[in-house]
Amino acid sequence: MTIAERIRLYRQQKGFSQAELADRAQVNNKSLSRYELGSSIPPADVLKNIADALGVSTDALLNDETVTIKDKELMQKFEVIQEMADEDKAIISRFLDLTIRDFKTRKTYSM
């Protein structure tokens, strides 16, 4: 996946229009359009502004290590969890750790 595709993907996931992202990132709307089309690559300072506006790291825009969750219902739940207070996230994370541990144990002993 290219930088252009990742910018577009994150923008769409946030529900931003190009104009809205351009405004939030303080970049010209036509320039943002060119970045998303891949006809131009944003300079480092603009890339940082875009990442900040999208609430992601610049690494997320530069690297092709995106996480794909195919289950839409699960993805929606994780999006809500991201907005929660840290103590609530910690409780959910602990619960997930325990559930995953139990799943792996059952899977190991069922073979």
Sequence and secondary structure as in RCSB ss.txt:
>XXXX:A:sequence
MTIAERIRLYRQQKGFSQAELADRAQVNNKSLSRYELGSSIPPADVLKNIADALGVSTDALLNDETVTIKDKELM
QKFEVIQEMADEDKAIISRFLDLTIRDFKTRKTYSM
>XXXX:A:secstr
  HHHHHHHHHHHHT  HHHHHHHHT  HHHHHHHHHTSS   HHHHHHHHHHHTS HHHHH S       HHHH
HHHHHHHTS HHHHHHHHHHHHHHHHHHHHHHHHT 
